[in-house]
């Protein structure tokens, strides 16, 4: 499974100078598809190219290789909190959502 992250870019803005309004165009936001890999206790971003997909699966055409450990859960952490180089703890999926 993959997640999509937006490239961080500045949006357009409006400015007023000498009573005249100047507008800049909103910059085009380029979407890049990525996965996070587990490498030596840290998250490592890997840019991927995807193929066909359905509601549960996405085909990865390039960007990872056999044996790579793809971080797949929890989705909320991957999509909003995880960053390249962040230290992480590896857990089995069946233990991930157990209460302590």
C-alpha atoms as a printed R data frame, in Angstrom:
    type eleno elety resid chain resno      x      y       z
1   ATOM     1    CA   UNK     A     1  0.000  0.000   0.000
2   ATOM     2    CA   UNK     A     2  1.184  3.529  -0.611
3   ATOM     3    CA   UNK     A     3  0.288  6.975   0.542
4   ATOM     4    CA   UNK     A     4  0.363 10.180  -1.392
5   ATOM     5    CA   UNK     A     5  2.083 13.239  -0.045
6   ATOM     6    CA   UNK     A     6  1.936 16.721  -1.506
7   ATOM     7    CA   UNK     A     7  5.200 18.374  -2.322
8   ATOM     8    CA   UNK     A     8  5.500 21.305   0.066
9   ATOM     9    CA   UNK     A     9  5.307 24.486  -1.980
10  ATOM    10    CA   UNK     A    10  4.126 27.985  -1.281
11  ATOM    11    CA   UNK     A    11  0.621 28.858  -2.412
12  ATOM    12    CA   UNK     A    12 -0.157 32.038  -4.297
13  ATOM    13    CA   UNK     A    13 -1.039 35.170  -2.377
14  ATOM    14    CA   UNK     A    14 -2.666 38.542  -2.928
15  ATOM    15    CA   UNK     A    15 -0.843 41.796  -2.340
16  ATOM    16    CA   UNK     A    16 -1.933 45.414  -2.610
17  ATOM    17    CA   UNK     A    17  0.497 48.116  -3.652
18  ATOM    18    CA   UNK     A    18 -0.330 51.789  -4.258
19  ATOM    19    CA   UNK     A    19 -4.019 50.988  -4.349
20  ATOM    20    CA   UNK     A    20 -3.568 48.472  -7.158
21  ATOM    21    CA   UNK     A    21 -4.231 44.846  -6.473
22  ATOM    22    CA   UNK     A    22 -1.634 42.372  -7.673
23  ATOM    23    CA   UNK     A    23 -2.387 38.698  -7.735
24  ATOM    24    CA   UNK     A    24 -0.009 35.840  -8.141
25  ATOM    25    CA   UNK     A    25 -1.113 32.536  -9.560
26  ATOM    26    CA   UNK     A    26 -1.417 29.573  -7.274
27  ATOM    27    CA   UNK     A    27  1.581 27.400  -7.963
28  ATOM    28    CA   UNK     A    28  0.924 23.983  -9.395
29  ATOM    29    CA   UNK     A    29  1.161 21.412  -6.649
30  ATOM    30    CA   UNK     A    30  2.897 18.278  -7.881
31  ATOM    31    CA   UNK     A    31  1.745 15.084  -6.229
32  ATOM    32    CA   UNK     A    32  4.434 12.486  -5.617
33  ATOM    33    CA   UNK     A    33  3.655  8.924  -4.638
34  ATOM    34    CA   UNK     A    34  5.829  7.559  -1.855
35  ATOM    35    CA   UNK     A    35  6.189  4.695   0.551
36  ATOM    36    CA   UNK     A    36  8.174  4.640   3.764
37  ATOM    37    CA   UNK     A    37 10.660  1.842   4.264
38  ATOM    38    CA   UNK     A    38 11.950  0.524   7.594
39  ATOM    39    CA   UNK     A    39 15.761  0.808   7.471
40  ATOM    40    CA   UNK     A    40 17.947  0.484  10.595
41  ATOM    41    CA   UNK     A    41 15.248  1.700  12.990
42  ATOM    42    CA   UNK     A    42 14.304  4.715  10.881
43  ATOM    43    CA   UNK     A    43 11.737  5.604   8.257
44  ATOM    44    CA   UNK     A    44 13.231  6.116   4.810
45  ATOM    45    CA   UNK     A    45 11.134  7.705   2.082
46  ATOM    46    CA   UNK     A    46 11.091  5.987  -1.291
47  ATOM    47    CA   UNK     A    47  9.485  7.612  -4.333
48  ATOM    48    CA   UNK     A    48  7.481  5.061  -6.286
49  ATOM    49    CA   UNK     A    49  5.641  4.710  -9.553
50  ATOM    50    CA   UNK     A    50  2.271  3.002  -9.266
51  ATOM    51    CA   UNK     A    51  0.166  0.977 -11.658
52  ATOM    52    CA   UNK     A    52 -3.322 -0.419 -11.294
53  ATOM    53    CA   UNK     A    53 -5.158 -0.237  -7.992
54  ATOM    54    CA   UNK     A    54 -8.415 -1.091  -6.280
55  ATOM    55    CA   UNK     A    55 -9.837 -0.275  -2.845
56  ATOM    56    CA   UNK     A    56 -7.323 -2.499  -1.066
57  ATOM    57    CA   UNK     A    57 -4.188 -2.777  -3.178
58  ATOM    58    CA   UNK     A    58 -1.887 -0.625  -5.293
59  ATOM    59    CA   UNK     A    59  0.585 -2.057  -7.773
60  ATOM    60    CA   UNK     A    60  4.097 -0.646  -7.300
61  ATOM    61    CA   UNK     A    61  5.901 -0.598 -10.648
62  ATOM    62    CA   UNK     A    62  9.177  0.906  -9.439
63  ATOM    63    CA   UNK     A    63 10.807  2.429  -6.367
64  ATOM    64    CA   UNK     A    64 11.085 -0.603  -4.088
65  ATOM    65    CA   UNK     A    65 12.771 -3.966  -4.421
66  ATOM    66    CA   UNK     A    66 12.265 -7.470  -3.099
67  ATOM    67    CA   UNK     A    67 13.154 -7.633   0.582
68  ATOM    68    CA   UNK     A    68 12.376 -3.967   1.347
69  ATOM    69    CA   UNK     A    69 10.307 -3.596   4.522
70  ATOM    70    CA   UNK     A    70  7.442 -1.231   3.709
71  ATOM    71    CA   UNK     A    71  5.796  0.526   6.659
72  ATOM    72    CA   UNK     A    72  2.082 -0.144   6.266
73  ATOM    73    CA   UNK     A    73  0.308  0.898   9.467
74  ATOM    74    CA   UNK     A    74 -1.092  2.790  11.243
75  ATOM    75    CA   UNK     A    75 -2.362  4.847   8.310
76  ATOM    76    CA   UNK     A    76 -2.869  8.003  10.402
77  ATOM    77    CA   UNK     A    77  0.804  8.010  11.392
78  ATOM    78    CA   UNK     A    78  2.043  7.341   7.867
79  ATOM    79    CA   UNK     A    79 -0.120  9.970   6.206
80  ATOM    80    CA   UNK     A    80  0.264 12.785   8.731
81  ATOM    81    CA   UNK     A    81  3.175 12.276  11.131
82  ATOM    82    CA   UNK     A    82  5.887 10.146   9.559
83  ATOM    83    CA   UNK     A    83  8.938 11.916   8.115
84  ATOM    84    CA   UNK     A    84 12.070 10.749   6.341
85  ATOM    85    CA   UNK     A    85 14.754  9.805   8.867
86  ATOM    86    CA   UNK     A    86 12.361  9.644  11.823
87  ATOM    87    CA   UNK     A    87 13.228  6.992  14.427
88  ATOM    88    CA   UNK     A    88 10.522  4.355  14.631
89  ATOM    89    CA   UNK     A    89  9.769  1.168  16.519
90  ATOM    90    CA   UNK     A    90  8.900 -1.912  14.479
91  ATOM    91    CA   UNK     A    91  5.889 -3.926  15.704
92  ATOM    92    CA   UNK     A    92  3.959 -6.867  14.346
93  ATOM    93    CA   UNK     A    93  0.576 -5.852  12.912
94  ATOM    94    CA   UNK     A    94 -1.312 -8.112  15.328
95  ATOM    95    CA   UNK     A    95  0.293 -6.318  18.298
96  ATOM    96    CA   UNK     A    96  0.113 -2.797  16.890
97  ATOM    97    CA   UNK     A    97 -3.433 -2.031  17.994
98  ATOM    98    CA   UNK     A    98 -3.438 -3.911  21.316
99  ATOM    99    CA   UNK     A    99 -4.018 -1.845  24.418
100 ATOM   100    CA   UNK     A   100 -1.087 -1.698  26.792
